[in-house]
Amino acid sequence: MHVNDNKIDLLQRNIQLFEDKELFIAGNIDSPLILHIAKITKKCHILCDNFIVFKQIANTLNLDISNEISQSVNYKHVYLHFLAIDEIKAKIEDSFDSVLLFLTKSKDSIKKTLYCVQDKLKENSNIYIVGENAAGGKSADKLLEKTNAVYKVDTARKCTLFATQYKNRFEKLDENTLSYSINDKDIKIISKIGVFSHNRIDDGTNKLLLSIKDHINAGSYLDLGCGCGVIGIYLALNGVKNITLSDVSANALYASYENAKLNNVSSSIKCVASDMLNNVDNFDNIISNPPFHDGMKVSIDVTLAMLNELKEHVNNKGQVIIVGNTFLMYEKYLDNVFNNSEILYKDTKFTVVKSLKI
């Protein structure tokens, strides 16, 4: 996990804004350093989408957590949540006089968070948004303009902090239910904002699903980095009864759980929070369209480390099926681990690779 001190440094220059406040923090929180802000508040709720950061903050506070897809813990006046944006209204009871949002790659995620938290805002609540200039921080004020006039609080360390006072309501964003037919299996997906491949099935995932029709067995499956859950749902519709969906994102896990229910396959599917292969069991099959981004940056280091660990988590005679951009050459890394690989599909954009544990 990449830790950037710059945004925290900027906030600490303006620490007086948050003293003795009832503060709600959400967005691209990337380190436990956020606790420097939380500790001076009257009460602080921190909403984490990333399970790695959730664990880091919990460990700093000496709090025990699980791999449940929806959970909250607290230490004194600091309340830490691993929840989807959709769960703010139902699972956070307190109200707030201040909101601090860290700019995310998905601007619509910020808009959705503002919509979902607004019913918990007290009169004249202040809303702040902070981001790196290179990642859109200079124009983040546009995300707040719908409610009231926005002003720049400060700029430093290549980051910008904007603020406004809540006045007019934020609008709800549409989230469509999409229908797909893959190898004669009809799938419905609620396309959740902030979840990988919003409003479509990712092309790589589609190539993977088209390639595995003759490679599905009755064993246990792990869909690693499940996103909206479409791979696990497809397996369940093909008769697989023991499927685990794992992801680092609370929003992805919530979407997977809701989509499993929508397709009437929730009895075959279990959703768990996990940092890649940490805290997961062994399986007969592991299948994945792994990410190659760390936050807003392109990076395959975490994925390559995962590929090297796969053999320890797949049972004997089990199989691993991975899809990735062709230029990433995942087949080379899988062949180094398993000493065998079979390319199920390949074009200039995507490659689907299968390896067996013999």
For each residue, the residues with C-beta under 8 A, 3 or more apart:
1: 30 31 50 52 53 56 294
2: 30 294 295 297 299
3: 30 31 33
4: 7 30 31 132
5: 8 9 31 33 157
6: 9 10 132 157 158 159
7: 4 10 11 102 130 131 132 157 159
8: 5 11 12 31 33 34 36 37
9: 5 6 12 13 156 157 159
10: 6 7 13 14 130 154 155 156 157 159 160 161
11: 7 8 14 15 18 36 37 100 130 161
12: 8 9 15 36 37
13: 9 10 154 156
14: 10 11 17 153 154 161
15: 11 12 18 19 37 40
16: 19
17: 14 21 98 126 128 153 163
18: 11 15 21 23 37 40 41 98 100
19: 15 16 40 41
20: 40 41 42
21: 17 18 41 42 97 98
22: 41 42 43 44 94 95 96 97 98 122
23: 18 37 38 41 42 43 44 45 96 97 98 99 100
24: 44 45 47 92 96 98 99 100 117 120
25: 29 34 37 38 44 45 46 47 99 100 101 102
26: 29 46 47 85 99 100 101 102 113 117
27: 101 102 103 104 109 110 113 129
28: 102 103 104 105 131 295 296
29: 25 26 34 46 48 50 53 102
30: 1 2 3 4 50 53 102 295
31: 1 3 4 5 8 34 53 56
32: 35 53 56 57 59 60
33: 3 5 8 36
34: 8 25 29 31 37 38 46 57
35: 32 38 39 57 60 61 78
36: 8 11 12 33 39
37: 8 11 12 15 18 23 25 34 40 41 44 100
38: 23 25 34 35 41 44 46 78
39: 35 36 78
40: 15 18 19 20 37
41: 18 19 20 21 22 23 37 38 44 77
42: 20 21 22 23 77
43: 22 23 77 79 94
44: 22 23 24 25 37 38 41 77 78 79
45: 23 24 25 79 81 92 94 96
46: 25 26 29 34 38 57 78 79 80 81
47: 24 25 26 81 83 85 88 92 113
48: 29 51 53 54 57 80 81 82 250
49: 82 84 85 194 249 250 251
50: 1 29 30 53 54 248 249 250
51: 48 54 55 67 82 247 248 249 250 273 274 275
52: 1 55 56 248 275
53: 1 29 30 31 32 48 50 56 57
54: 48 50 51 57 58 65 80 82 250 273
55: 51 52 58 59 65 275
56: 1 31 32 52 53 59 60
57: 32 34 35 46 48 53 54 60 61 80
58: 54 55 61 63 64 65 73 80
59: 32 55 56 62 63
60: 32 35 56 57
61: 35 57 58 73 75 78 80
62: 59 75
63: 58 59 73 74 75 80
64: 58 73
65: 54 55 58 71 73 82
66: 71
67: 51 272 273 274 279
68: 71 82 272 273
69: 82 250 253 254 257 271 272 273
70: 82 83 84 87 91 250 253 254
71: 65 66 68 81 82 83
72: 79 80 81 82 83 91 92
73: 58 61 63 64 65 79 80
74: 63 78 79 80
75: 61 62 63 78 80
76:
77: 41 42 43 44
78: 35 38 39 44 46 61 74 75
79: 43 44 45 46 72 73 74 92 94
80: 46 48 54 57 58 61 63 72 73 74 75
81: 45 46 47 48 71 72 91 92
82: 48 49 51 54 65 68 69 70 71 72 250 273
83: 47 70 71 72 87 88 91 92 250 254
84: 49 70 87 192 250 251 253 254 255
85: 26 47 49 88 109 112 113 116 193 194 251
86: 116 192 251 254
87: 70 83 84 90 91 92 254
88: 47 83 85 91 92 113 116 117 120
89: 92 116 119 120
90: 87
91: 70 72 81 83 87 88
92: 24 45 47 72 79 81 83 87 88 89 120
93:
94: 22 43 45 79 120
95: 22 120 121 122
96: 22 23 24 45 99 117 120 121 122 125
97: 21 22 23 121 122 124 125 126
98: 17 18 21 22 23 24 125 126 127 128
99: 23 24 25 26 96 114 117 121 125 126 127 128 166
100: 11 18 23 24 25 26 37 128 129 130
101: 25 26 27 110 113 114 127 128 129 130
102: 7 25 26 27 28 29 30 129 130 131
103: 27 28 107 110 129 130 131 132 135 136 137 140
104: 27 28 107 109 110 194
105: 28 135 295 296
106: 109 110 193 194 198
107: 103 104 110 111 136 143
108: 111 112 173 193 194 198
109: 27 85 104 106 112 113 193 194 251
110: 27 101 103 104 106 107 113 114 129 143
111: 107 108 114 115 143 170 171 173 193
112: 85 108 109 115 116 173 193 194
113: 26 27 47 85 88 101 109 110 116 117
114: 99 101 110 111 117 118 127 143 144 147 170
115: 111 112 118 170 171 172 173
116: 85 86 88 89 112 113
117: 24 26 88 96 99 113 114 120 121
118: 114 115 121 166 169 170
119: 89
120: 24 88 89 92 94 95 96 117
121: 95 96 97 99 117 118 125 166
122: 22 95 96 97 125
123:
124: 97 165 166
125: 96 97 98 99 121 122 165 166
126: 17 97 98 99 163 164 165 166
127: 98 99 101 114 144 147 163 164 165 166
128: 17 98 99 100 101 153 161 162 163
129: 27 100 101 102 103 110 140 141 143 144 161 162 163
130: 7 10 11 100 101 102 103 137 140 159 160 161 162
131: 7 28 102 103 135 136 137 140 159 160
132: 4 6 7 103 135 136 137 158 159
133: 136 137 138 155 158 159 160
134: 137 158
135: 103 105 131 132 296
136: 103 107 131 132 133 139 140
137: 103 130 131 132 133 134 140 159 160
138: 133 160
139: 136 142
140: 103 129 130 131 136 137 143 144 160 162
141: 129 144 145 150 152 162
142: 139 145
143: 107 110 111 114 129 140
144: 114 127 129 140 141 147 148 150 162 164
145: 141 142 149 150 164
146: 168 170 171
147: 114 127 144 164 166 167 168 169 170
148: 144 164 165 166 167 168
149: 145 164
150: 141 144 145 162 163 164
151: 162 163 164
152: 141 155 160 161 162
153: 14 17 128 161 162 163
154: 10 13 14 160 161
155: 10 133 152 159 160 161
156: 9 10 13 159
157: 5 6 7 9 10
158: 6 132 133 134
159: 6 7 9 10 130 131 132 133 137 155 156
160: 10 130 131 133 137 138 140 152 154 155
161: 10 11 14 128 129 130 152 153 154 155
162: 128 129 130 140 141 144 150 151 152 153
163: 17 126 127 128 129 150 151 153
164: 126 127 144 145 147 148 149 150 151
165: 124 125 126 127 148
166: 99 118 121 124 125 126 127 147 148
167: 147 148
168: 146 147 148
169: 118 147
170: 111 114 115 118 146 147
171: 111 115 146
172: 115
173: 108 111 112 115 193
174:
175: 190 191 192 193
176: 190 191 199
177: 188 189 190 191 262
178: 188 189 190 191 199 200 201
179: 186 187 188 189
180: 186 187 188 189 201 230
181: 184 185 186 187
182: 185 187 206 209 210 234
183: 209 210 213
184: 181
185: 181 182 234 237 238
186: 179 180 181
187: 179 180 181 182 230 233 234 237 263
188: 177 178 179 180 259 262 263
189: 177 178 179 180 201 228 229 230 233 259 262
190: 175 176 177 178 228 255 258 259 262
191: 175 176 177 178 195 198 199 200 228
192: 84 86 175 195 198 228 251 252 254 255 258
193: 85 106 108 109 111 112 173 175 198 251
194: 49 85 104 106 108 109 112 198 249 251
195: 191 192 198 227 228 249 251 252 255
196: 202 227 228 252 291
197: 200 201 202 205 227 228
198: 106 108 191 192 193 194 195
199: 176 178 191
200: 178 191 197
201: 178 180 189 197 205 206 230
202: 196 197 205 206 227 289
203: 206 207 349 350
204: 207 208 289 323 324 325 349 350
205: 197 201 202 208 209 227 230 231 289 323
206: 182 201 202 203 209 210
207: 203 204 210 211 323 345 347 350 352
208: 204 205 211 212 231 287 289 321 323 345 352
209: 182 183 205 206 212 230 231 234
210: 182 183 206 207 213 345
211: 207 208 215 321 323 344 345 352
212: 208 209 215 216 287 321 344 352
213: 183 210 216
214:
215: 211 212 319 321 344 354
216: 212 213 235 238 239 240
217: 284 285
218: 239 240 241
219: 242 283 284 285 315 318
220: 242 243 244 283 284 285
221: 232 235 240 242 243 244 283 284 285 286 287
222: 243 244 246 280 281 283 285 286 287 313
223: 226 229 231 232 235 243 244 245 246 287 288
224: 246 276 277 280 286 287 288 290 306
225: 246 247 248 276 288 289 290 291
226: 223 229 231 232 245 246 247 252 253 256 271
227: 195 196 197 202 205 230 247 252 255 256 289
228: 189 190 191 192 195 196 197 252 255 256 259
229: 189 223 226 232 233 245 252 255 256 257 259 260 269 271
230: 180 187 189 201 205 209 227 233 234 259
231: 205 208 209 223 226 234 235 287 289
232: 221 223 226 229 235 236 243 244 245 256 260 269
233: 187 189 229 230 236 237 259 260 263 265 269
234: 182 185 187 209 230 231 237 238
235: 216 221 223 231 232 238 240 243 287
236: 232 233 239 240 241 243 260 263 265 268 269
237: 185 187 233 234 263 265
238: 185 216 234 235
239: 216 218 236
240: 216 218 221 235 236 243 268
241: 218 236 268
242: 219 220 221 268
243: 220 221 222 223 232 235 236 240 268 269 270
244: 220 221 222 223 232 269 270 271 272 280 281 283
245: 223 226 229 232 253 256 260 269 270 271 272
246: 222 223 224 225 226 271 272 273 274 280
247: 51 225 226 227 252 253 256 271 273 274
248: 50 51 52 225 252 273 274 275 276
249: 49 50 51 194 195 252 253
250: 48 49 50 51 54 69 70 82 83 84 253 254 273
251: 49 84 85 86 109 192 193 194 195 254 255
252: 192 195 196 226 227 228 229 247 248 249 255 256
253: 69 70 84 226 245 247 249 250 256 257 271 272 273
254: 69 70 83 84 86 87 192 250 251 257 258
255: 84 190 192 195 227 228 229 251 252 258 259
256: 226 227 228 229 232 245 247 252 253 259 260 269 271
257: 69 229 253 254 260 261 266 271
258: 190 192 254 255 261 262
259: 188 189 190 228 229 230 233 255 256 262 263
260: 229 232 233 236 245 256 257 263 265 266 269 271
261: 257 258 264 266
262: 177 188 189 190 258 259
263: 187 188 233 236 237 259 260
264: 261
265: 233 236 237 260 268 269
266: 257 260 261 269
267:
268: 236 240 241 242 243 265
269: 229 232 233 236 243 244 245 256 260 265 266
270: 243 244 245
271: 69 226 229 244 245 246 247 253 256 257 260
272: 67 68 69 244 245 246 253 279 280
273: 51 54 67 68 69 82 246 247 248 250 253 279
274: 51 67 246 247 248 277 278 279 280
275: 51 52 55 248 278 279
276: 224 225 248 302 305 306 309
277: 224 274 280 306 309 310 312 313
278: 274 275
279: 67 272 273 274 275
280: 222 224 244 246 272 274 277 283 313
281: 222 244 313
282: 312 313 314 315
283: 219 220 221 222 244 280 286 313 314 315 318
284: 217 219 220 221 314 315 317 318 319
285: 217 219 220 221 222 314 318 319 320 321
286: 221 222 224 283 310 313 314 318 319 320 321
287: 208 212 221 222 223 224 231 235 320 321 322
288: 223 224 225 321 322 323
289: 202 204 205 208 225 227 231 322 323 324
290: 224 225 303 306 322 324
291: 196 225 302 303
292: 298 299 300 303 324 325 328
293: 296 297 298 299
294: 1 2 297 298 299 301 302
295: 2 28 30 105
296: 28 105 135 293
297: 2 293 294
298: 292 293 294
299: 2 292 293 294 302
300: 292 303 304 328
301: 294 304 305
302: 276 291 294 299 305 306
303: 290 291 292 300 306 307 324
304: 300 301 307 308 333
305: 276 301 302 308 309
306: 224 276 277 290 302 303 309 310
307: 303 304 310 322 330 333 334 337
308: 304 305 333 337
309: 276 277 305 306 312 313
310: 277 286 306 307 313 314 320 334 337 338 355
311: 314 337 338 357
312: 277 282 309
313: 222 277 280 281 282 283 286 309 310
314: 282 283 284 285 286 310 311 318 319 320 357
315: 219 282 283 284 318 357
316: 357 358
317: 284 356 357 358
318: 219 283 284 285 286 314 315 356 357
319: 215 284 285 286 314 354 355 356 357
320: 285 286 287 310 314 334 338 354 355 356 357
321: 208 211 212 215 285 286 287 288 344 352 353 354
322: 287 288 289 290 307 330 334 352 353 355
323: 204 205 207 208 211 288 289 350 351 352 353
324: 204 289 290 292 303 328 330 350 351 353
325: 204 292 328 349 350 351
326: 329 346 347 348 349 350 351
327:
328: 292 300 324 325
329: 326 332 333 351
330: 307 322 324 333 334 351 353
331: 334 335 341 343 351 353
332: 329 335 336
333: 304 307 308 329 330 336 337
334: 307 310 320 322 330 331 337 338 341 353 355
335: 331 332 338 339 340 341 355
336: 332 333 339
337: 307 308 310 311 333 334 355
338: 310 311 320 334 335 341 355 356 357 358
339: 335 336 358
340: 335 355 356 358
341: 331 334 335 338 353 354 355
342: 353 354 355
343: 331 346 351 352 353 354
344: 211 212 215 321 352 353 354
345: 207 208 210 211 350 351 352
346: 326 343 350 351 352
347: 207 326 350 351
348: 326
349: 203 204 325 326
350: 203 204 207 323 324 325 326 345 346 347
351: 323 324 325 326 329 330 331 343 345 346 347
352: 207 208 211 212 321 322 323 343 344 345 346
353: 321 322 323 324 330 331 334 341 342 343 344
354: 215 319 320 321 341 342 343 344
355: 310 319 320 322 334 335 337 338 340 341 342
356: 317 318 319 320 338 340
357: 311 314 315 316 317 318 319 320 338
358: 316 317 338 339 340
